[in-house]
Amino acid sequence: APFVPAVLLIAAGVFITWTLIGPSPIYVNALLATVAVLVIACPCALGLATPTAVMVGMGQGAENGILIRNAEALETAHKIQVVVLDKTGTLTEGRPRVASVKVLGISEDELFEFASAVEQPSEHPLASAVLEEASARGLQIPPASEFEAISGRGVRGTVNNVMVLAGTATFLENEGVPTAEIEADVTALTTNGETPLIIARDGVLLGVIGVADRVKAEAPEAIAELKSLGIEPVMLTGDNRRTAEAVALQIGIDNVVAEVLPGDKADVVSKFQAEGRRVAMVGDGINDAPALALADVGMAIGTGTDVAIETADITLMRGDVRDVAAAIDLSRSTMRTIKQNLFWAFFYNVALIPVAAGVLYPIWSDGTVPGVLQPILGHNGVLNPIAAAGAMALSSVTVVTNSLRLGRRPVRGGRPPRGGEPTIEPAAVTN
């Protein structure tokens, strides 16, 4: 908006100046200088500076399994200061398994019969782990009635005419079931990075099942890469604090937000934004969608749910959490290229508009322009409009070439592009 009017004013000034004090033929020289200014200042390079870099950056990301929905997301990602990562399915494999069992007065098979019965209608990952273990043991699962799930707390239901509860210690305490008897066992499980699922029947404790979700092998490296970029990683989970801190210690995360209800994840993102920080959210589940939408940049794991992928600005198709750092690094490289393009485009105009206006005429007005420069500057230092057109085209080529260099830059961490179409595996609904 300011550039074009400024050039038109300069061109008008050049025409008036050459008309008033220029050599004969007055109007010919005035017209040539004016046309040269207008041609050489044509803002093609300025117009190409940003879109060419963005196009190459998005293409480079796509080749490496990082699908960027729009240019705004690519340009915003370089400002990210905090990356909030959902634990289940993002930092961990998202497939919890039963790791330990503690029973009180009944057999392990009986415990799993009651637990799997009340968990069968649930979609929670812990329920999947319990049902898988029951199936492996060849148990017959009795039906449950009057089922009710309390988000982030536990489930209840009637099994064989008795009320069965399964959930956290807080949930059972609120239901009038004392848990002091297994407090030490729960502490041991959480310290070991397992999530305790406490089972009770008619107000009597039956035992506790420890469920563990293995950390992805690449997660520690991913966190180290984020830290090397000067970004603070934050782990977000509904697990109790001890379990969350045990997992965070394995990965190398210092800031843990634990015991977060599924509906409160967006509030955590909002809290960081209220501090004036740019936030990226990384998740894979349905419950992550509001936080993904609220974050400055939402990143979805490509092996996650369709809702998360549709909500996010960036999709990491390989499911590799290291690509979070790669996406941010790609954004920084793209913005650096854009700034280089804009600098050279402006430098070109600042340097050559005065030449086109005739600033060299007083030096070579006697017709002593060196022979090698005469095709460009004529015999008296007045820029030839044809040469001005060539210089303008050359500036555009320079900007495009600089943008294309971005496509030759390897992705962060040296991970090779994945050949063919990225494969998206079916994913369970995760917390």
Salt bridges, closest charged atoms under 4 A:
ASP86 OD1 - LYS265 NZ 3.01
GLU93 OE1 - ARG214 NH2 3.36
GLU108 OE1 - ARG137 NH2 2.87
ASP109 OD1 - ARG137 NH1 2.97
GLU132 OE2 - ARG97 NE 3.40
GLU133 OE2 - ARG137 NE 2.93
GLU148 OE1 - ARG156 NH1 2.66
GLU175 OE2 - ARG156 NH2 2.26
GLU221 OE1 - ARG322 NH1 3.11
GLU225 OE2 - ARG415 NH1 3.63
GLU232 OE1 - ARG277 NH2 2.44
ASP239 OD2 - LYS87 NZ 2.99
GLU245 OE2 - ARG241 NH1 3.32
ASP254 OD2 - LYS227 NZ 3.45
GLU275 OE1 - ARG277 NH1 3.51
ASP288 OD1 - LYS265 NZ 2.80
ASP320 OD2 - ARG322 NH2 2.69
ASP323 OD1 - ARG318 NH2 2.88
ASP323 OD1 - ARG415 NE 3.51
ASP329 OD2 - ARG409 NH2 2.21
ASP329 OD1 - ARG412 NH1 3.94
